[in-house]
Amino acid sequence: MFGQLVIGPPGSGKSTYCTGMHEFLSGIGRRPVVINLDPANDELPYPCALDIADLITCSDVMEAMDLGPNGGLMYCMDFLAENAAWLDERIQAIQRESSGGAYVLIDCPGQAELFTQSPSFLAVVRRLVGPLKLRLAAVHLVDAHHCSDPSKIISASLLSLNTMMRLELPHVNILSKIDIAERYGPLPFGLDFFARLDEPGRVMGLIDEQSRRHVKAAAKALGLSEEAAGLESAPEPKQHGEWDGQVESDAAEEGDASAAQAADSAPATCGAACGAASGGACGADCEPAAPGGGAAVDAAAAESKADARARLAKLRGFLDRRRGLNSALLGLVDEFGLVGFRPLNVMDKDSVIDVTRAVDKANGYTFGALHDGSDSAIGAGGADWAPRRGVGSMAAADGEEVGVRGVVAAEETAADTAALSRAAALYLGKAY
């Protein structure tokens, strides 16, 4: 059986994806079944053929073992790995009932520790693709709001690379909820950039702009001029989104608060001139100026300015170290050259078809369909379907024909077709 192992952080849309993909695949003639391996998911939005809740639930574990959510999920996965026979029996029953023709969607827990660190989860995955012979592709969902901030871009890329190396499965990275991504601010780059992530210098440019804005806002809050802060010769960076302005706004608010606090705590004085003329009794609510007060004020100002420069230098040092770390992480991701993201809007026909094609190539379904004459592989013509109203809901349009012929594109050459046939033969373990 072919299928998808749907993973990703909490809130990335895994259950919604499984719901929509189940309806879409049903509409184009496949026989999808959903397996829920998330013991914390007690409200399933899809028809479930196998539910881990029949074996164990996270809420029961948390109550019985006095664990938190993460600890409860780790325990549940350990328990599933120890009771692998339970999983084997039920998946084998699905295989028998469908004569091996079912297409499996496996909804996994959202804690990143499971698919990046847990040996039990890895053991379950290896059992699925080993003794149970499921031909799976990992579909890693990442919320598209990560695209709006350079640090989040790096974090999502590193998580994806870690997961790919850990699971050792064919892998498709998905930017989910792309239709609402700009609610978190304008995207700094076009979606083509995220499809390849082959220009780390562009992300570092955003990091540098962000750092400069931090320094500029901090200098303003500390009462230093741009010249004193070493910013006078630097060109003004271009705006890349609301997060740029937010950095400066947050720092400015902190600076205003610090300045107000300093003003409240400092005594009011008219200075040495007033004290000399009136002995400190100028009629204003102030303190008399002490003898030699002008020199004392100058010394205090110099000390305050030196302290401000020291604090700014400390901030620069932190930002330089942060830049070095981000540069190293981006270099690591770029060196492997494996990470790229496909955008997904579950209510958009072309977006869903594009993702389905990519997953079909990853798990080999495309080649299997070409070999056995199946008509549910998505070819160049796409699928005739329409999204239904409702979050993540997709189904065939009423009265429309949903049969899709799995053939290679008409413009492909004979050599390309022969190469596909050879690849199919190798994948299926047969020889022509």
C-alpha positions in Angstrom: 0.0 0.0 0.0 1.1 3.5 -0.7 0.6 6.4 1.7 1.7 9.5 3.5 3.1 10.0 6.9 1.8 13.4 7.9 4.0 15.2 10.4 4.7 18.7 11.6 4.6 21.0 14.6 1.4 21.6 16.6 -1.1 23.8 14.8 0.5 23.3 11.3 -2.7 21.8 10.0 -2.1 18.0 9.9 -5.7 16.9 10.7 -7.1 19.5 8.3 -4.7 18.2 5.7 -5.7 14.6 6.3 -9.4 15.6 6.1 -9.0 17.5 2.8 -6.7 15.0 1.2 -9.1 12.1 2.1 -11.9 13.8 0.3 -9.8 14.8 -2.6 -8.4 11.3 -3.2 -11.8 9.8 -2.8 -13.0 12.2 -5.5 -10.4 11.1 -8.0 -11.0 7.4 -7.5 -8.6 6.2 -4.9 -9.4 4.4 -1.7 -7.9 6.5 1.1 -8.0 5.4 4.7 -6.9 7.6 7.6 -4.9 6.2 10.5 -4.7 8.4 13.6 -1.5 7.9 15.6 -2.0 11.0 17.8 -3.1 9.9 21.2 -4.0 13.5 22.1 -6.4 14.0 19.2 -9.8 13.2 20.7 -11.9 15.1 18.1 -11.2 13.5 14.7 -12.6 15.5 11.7 -12.2 12.6 9.3 -13.4 9.0 9.1 -10.8 6.9 10.9 -10.0 3.3 10.0 -7.5 2.9 12.8 -7.3 5.0 16.0 -4.5 4.8 18.6 -7.1 5.9 21.1 -8.4 2.3 21.1 -5.0 1.3 22.6 -4.0 4.3 24.7 -4.8 8.0 25.1 -2.7 10.9 26.3 -5.2 12.2 28.8 -5.4 8.8 30.5 -1.6 8.7 30.7 -1.3 12.2 32.0 -3.8 11.4 34.8 -2.4 8.0 35.7 1.3 8.9 35.5 1.1 12.6 36.6 2.8 13.7 33.4 2.5 16.8 31.2 1.4 16.8 27.6 4.9 16.2 26.2 5.7 13.5 28.6 2.4 11.9 28.0 2.9 11.8 24.3 6.4 10.3 24.7 5.0 7.6 27.0 2.2 6.8 24.5 4.7 6.4 21.7 6.9 4.2 23.8 3.8 2.1 24.6 2.8 1.8 21.0 6.3 0.7 20.0 6.2 -2.0 22.8 2.8 -3.2 21.5 3.7 -3.2 17.8 1.6 -6.4 17.3 -1.5 -4.4 18.0 -0.6 -2.1 15.1 0.4 -4.9 12.8 -2.9 -6.8 13.2 -5.0 -3.7 12.3 -2.9 -2.6 9.4 -2.9 -6.1 8.0 -6.7 -6.2 8.3 -6.9 -3.0 6.2 -4.6 -4.5 3.6 -6.8 -7.6 3.4 -10.1 -5.7 3.2 -8.7 -3.5 0.4 -6.7 -6.2 -1.3 -3.7 -4.0 -0.9 -5.4 -1.1 -2.8 -5.9 1.3 0.0 -4.0 4.6 0.1 -3.0 5.4 3.7 -2.9 8.8 5.4 -1.2 8.6 8.8 -1.9 11.5 11.1 0.9 11.8 13.6 1.4 13.8 16.9 2.6 17.3 16.6 5.5 17.3 19.1 8.7 17.9 17.3 10.6 15.8 19.8 8.9 12.7 18.5 10.1 12.8 14.9 13.4 14.4 15.6 14.5 12.5 18.8 12.2 9.7 19.9 13.6 6.2 19.2 10.1 4.8 19.7 8.5 6.9 16.9 11.4 6.0 14.6 10.9 2.3 15.5 7.2 2.6 14.6 8.0 4.2 11.2 10.5 1.6 10.4 8.0 -1.1 11.2 5.5 0.5 8.8 7.9 0.6 5.9 9.6 -2.7 6.8 7.5 -5.7 7.9 4.2 -4.0 6.9 5.6 -2.9 3.5 3.9 0.5 3.4 5.4 2.7 0.7 5.3 6.0 2.6 6.4 9.5 1.9 6.8 11.9 4.8 4.7 15.0 4.3 6.1 17.7 6.7 3.7 20.6 7.3 5.1 23.9 8.4 2.8 26.9 9.1 3.4 29.6 6.4 3.6 32.3 9.0 7.2 31.2 9.4 8.0 32.9 6.1 7.4 36.4 7.6 10.5 36.4 9.8 14.1 35.5 8.9 14.8 33.7 12.2 11.7 31.5 11.7 12.7 30.7 8.1 16.0 29.4 9.5 14.2 27.5 12.3 11.7 25.8 9.9 14.5 24.9 7.5 16.6 23.3 10.2 13.7 21.4 11.6 12.8 20.1 8.1 16.4 19.0 7.4 16.7 17.3 10.8 13.4 15.4 10.2 14.5 14.3 6.7 17.8 13.0 8.0 16.2 11.3 11.0 13.3 9.5 9.3 15.1 8.5 6.1 11.9 8.6 4.1 11.1 10.2 0.8 10.1 13.7 2.0 7.9 16.6 0.8 8.0 19.8 2.8 4.7 21.8 2.7 4.0 25.4 3.7 0.5 25.1 4.9 -2.1 27.9 5.3 -0.4 29.9 2.6 -3.7 31.6 1.9 -3.6 33.4 5.3 0.2 33.9 5.5 0.1 37.7 5.0 -2.0 38.1 8.1 1.3 38.0 9.9 2.9 40.6 7.7 4.0 40.8 4.0 6.3 38.0 2.9 9.9 39.3 2.4 10.3 37.1 -0.7 8.2 35.4 -3.4 7.1 31.8 -3.0 9.7 30.7 -5.6 12.4 31.5 -3.1 10.9 29.1 -0.5 10.6 26.3 -3.1 14.4 26.0 -3.3 16.0 28.0 -0.4 19.2 28.2 -2.5 20.1 31.8 -1.7 21.0 32.0 2.0 22.6 35.4 1.4 19.1 36.9 1.0 18.0 35.6 4.4 21.2 37.0 5.9 20.4 40.3 4.4 17.2 40.4 6.4 19.1 39.4 9.5 21.5 42.3 9.0 18.7 44.8 8.4 17.0 43.6 11.5 20.2 43.9 13.6 20.8 47.4 12.3 17.3 48.4 13.3 17.9 47.0 16.8 21.1 49.1 17.1 19.5 52.2 15.8 16.5 51.9 18.1 18.8 51.2 21.1 21.0 54.2 20.3 18.0 56.4 20.2 16.7 55.0 23.5 20.2 55.6 25.1 20.4 59.2 23.9 23.2 58.5 21.4 23.3 60.1 18.0 23.6 57.9 14.9 27.2 59.3 14.5 28.1 58.2 18.0 26.5 54.8 17.4 28.5 54.4 14.2 25.4 54.4 12.0 25.9 57.6 10.1 27.6 55.9 7.1 25.3 52.9 6.8 22.6 53.2 4.1 19.0 53.0 5.2 17.8 49.5 4.6 14.7 48.7 2.6 11.5 47.7 4.4 10.7 44.0 4.0 7.6 43.7 6.2 5.9 44.7 9.3 8.3 42.8 11.5 11.0 45.4 10.6 9.0 48.2 11.9 8.0 46.2 15.0 11.6 45.7 16.0 12.2 49.5 16.0 8.8 50.1 17.7 9.4 47.7 20.5 12.9 49.0 21.2 11.7 52.6 21.0 9.0 51.9 23.5 11.5 50.3 25.9 13.8 53.4 25.4 11.0 55.8 26.1 10.1 53.9 29.3 13.8 54.0 30.4 14.0 57.7 29.7 10.8 58.5 31.6 12.1 56.5 34.6 15.4 58.3 34.6 13.6 61.7 34.4 11.4 60.8 37.3 14.3 59.8 39.5 16.5 62.8 38.7 16.2 65.9 40.9 15.2 69.1 39.2 17.8 71.9 39.2 18.2 75.2 37.5 22.0 74.8 37.3 25.0 76.8 38.6 23.9 80.1 37.1 20.6 80.2 39.0 22.3 79.1 42.2 24.9 81.9 41.9 22.3 84.6 41.3 19.7 83.6 43.9 21.4 81.2 46.2 19.2 78.4 44.9 15.9 80.2 45.6 14.7 81.1 42.2 11.1 80.5 43.0 11.0 77.2 41.1 10.6 73.9 42.7 14.3 72.9 42.4 17.4 72.1 44.4 20.1 74.6 44.9 23.1 74.1 42.7 26.1 72.8 44.6 29.4 74.6 44.4 31.2 73.4 41.3 27.9 71.9 40.0 28.7 72.5 36.4 31.8 70.3 36.5 29.9 67.6 38.4 27.1 67.7 35.8 29.6 67.4 33.0 31.3 64.4 34.7 28.0 62.7 35.2 27.0 63.3 31.6 30.3 61.9 30.4 29.9 58.8 32.6 26.3 58.3 31.4 27.4 58.5 27.7 30.3 56.1 28.3 27.8 53.7 30.0 25.4 54.1 27.0 28.2 53.3 24.6 29.2 50.2 26.6 25.7 49.0 26.6 25.4 49.5 22.8 28.7 47.7 22.3 27.4 44.8 24.3 24.3 44.7 22.1 26.4 44.8 19.0 28.5 41.9 20.3 25.3 39.8 20.9 24.0 40.6 17.4 27.3 39.7 15.8 27.3 36.3 17.6 23.7 35.9 16.6 24.6 36.6 13.0 27.4 34.1 13.1 25.1 31.4 14.4 22.4 32.1 11.8 25.0 32.1 9.0 26.4 28.7 10.1 22.9 27.2 10.3 21.9 28.5 6.9 25.2 27.3 5.5 24.5 23.8 6.9 21.0 23.7 5.3 22.4 25.0 2.0 25.3 22.5 1.9 22.9 19.6 2.1 20.7 21.1 -0.6 17.7 19.1 0.3 15.2 21.5 1.8 12.5 23.3 -0.2 8.9 24.0 0.5 5.7 23.7 -1.6 2.9 26.1 -0.8 -0.5 24.6 0.0 -3.9 26.2 0.1 -6.3 23.4 0.7 -9.1 25.4 -0.9 -7.2 25.9 -4.2 -7.5 23.2 -6.9 -4.1 23.8 -8.5 -2.3 23.9 -5.1 -3.7 20.6 -4.0 -3.0 18.9 -7.3 0.6 20.2 -7.2 1.2 18.8 -3.7 -0.5 15.4 -4.7 1.8 15.1 -7.7 4.9 15.7 -5.6 3.9 13.2 -3.0 3.0 10.6 -5.7 6.5 10.9 -7.1 8.0 10.7 -3.7 6.3 7.5 -2.5 6.3 5.9 -6.0 2.6 5.9 -6.5 3.0 7.5 -9.9 5.2 4.7 -11.2 3.0 2.0 -9.6 -0.1 3.5 -11.3 1.7 3.6 -14.7 2.7 0.0 -14.3 -0.6 -1.5 -13.3 -2.9 0.7 -15.4 -4.5 2.5 -12.5 -6.5 5.5 -13.5 -6.2 7.5 -10.3 -2.6 8.8 -10.7 -2.7 12.5 -11.5 -1.3 13.2 -14.9 -0.6 16.4 -16.8 -4.3 17.2 -17.1 -4.9 17.4 -13.4 -8.2 16.5 -11.7 -11.7 17.8 -12.3 -12.8 18.6 -8.8 -13.9 21.6 -6.7 -13.5 22.5 -3.0 -16.5 22.2 -0.8 -17.4 25.0 1.7 -15.8 24.4 5.1 -12.2 24.5 6.5 -10.0 22.0 4.7 -12.8 20.3 2.9 -12.4 19.1 -0.7 -14.6 16.9 -2.7 -15.6 16.3 -6.3 -18.0 18.8 -7.8 -21.6 17.7 -8.1 -22.3 16.2 -11.5 -18.7 16.3 -12.7 -16.7 13.4 -13.9 -13.8 12.8 -11.5 -12.0 10.0 -13.3 -8.4 11.0 -14.0 -6.2 9.1 -16.4 -2.7 8.6 -15.0 -0.6 9.1 -18.1 2.5 11.0 -18.8 2.3 14.5 -20.3 1.7 14.5 -24.1 4.8 16.6 -24.7 7.2 14.1 -23.1 9.6 12.4 -25.5 9.8 8.6 -26.1 13.1 8.6 -24.1 11.4 10.2 -21.1 8.6 7.6 -21.3 11.2 4.7 -21.5 13.0 6.2 -18.5 9.8 6.3 -16.5 9.1 2.7 -17.4 12.6 1.6 -16.3 12.2 3.5 -13.0 8.9 1.9 -12.4 10.4 -1.5 -13.0 13.2 -0.9 -10.6 10.9 0.5 -7.9 8.5 -2.5 -8.2 11.4 -4.9 -8.0 10.7 -6.4 -11.4 12.8 -6.6 -14.6 11.7 -6.2 -18.2 
